[in-house]
Amino acid sequence: LEILTKTLGKAGVVRKERTLYLVGQTRVHLDQVSDLGDFLELEVVLRPEQSKEEGKRIADGLLSTLGINRTDIIGEAYVDLLAPRAESIR
């Protein structure tokens, strides 16, 4: 870890607690991120014969079952969401 930090620098630090559930072939990550809140991440583990489109359909179906709208999806990484807060502290 130290060699990576020295070589690449550190973009930030994210503190989180993750709970993992398995739903079929989907990993459901429930994250409690310090200073940000609670998040859910879906990771569909595709079998070799499955396409990305099929994986998207699986994820969309699970989102629908969970009552999550596509407008609620955040595409940024936690470290990027935390960056403005870190800047305001400096």
N, C-alpha and C positions, 0 to 999 in steps of 0.2 A: 504494500500500500504506500509506503514511504517513497519508494522509487517512482511510482506512478505520479505522486504529487510533485516530486522534484522535477520529473521529466515533463509532465503535461500541465502542471498547475492544478488548482482546485477550483471548480466552478461554484461550489457551495456545499453546504451540509444539509441533509434532509434527515430528520428524526421521525420515524414512524413505527407503528405497531401494525403488523399484518396478520390477518386471519385468512386461512386458505380453505376453500370448499371445493369439492369436485362435483360437477353436475354433468353427467355423461362424459363427453370428451372436452369439457370446458373447465378451466381453472378459474374460479371466482375469487378474486383477491379483495378483501375488505380492509382498507387502510385507514388508520387514524394518524393523520399527519400533524405534527406539532406546528402550531401557528397558522394552519390552513383549514383543518376540519377533517371530515370523513369522506372517503372516496371509494368507488367500486371500479375494479378493472376486470375485464373478461379476456381470457386468453384461450382461444379455441386451438386445441392441439390436433392438427390435421393428420389424417392417415395418408400414406403415400398416394393412394388413388383419389384423394379428395382435392378439389380445386379451391383456390382462395375464395371464389364466389360462393362455394358451398359453406365454407367457414363463416363468411359474412352472413349468410342466411341463418346459420346456427346461432350466431351472436345476436342477430336481429330478433330471432324468435325468443331468445332468453331475455333480452331487453324488454320485449313486449310483455312476456310473462311477469317480469318484475315491475312493470308499470313505469319504466324509464323512457322518457322521450329523447329522441335524437338531439333536440335542442339543449338538453342537459349535458351533452358530451363535451368534455374539455380535451383539447388536443395537445396541450402543453405539458411538459414534464414538471414535477413538483419543484425541482430546483429553480426552474424558470418562473413559476408562480411565486416563489419565495423571494426572488431577486429584488423586486421593488421594495419589499419590507426591509430587506437587508440594507439597501441603499438609504432608506429613510432613517435608519439607526446611526449611520456613519456621520 
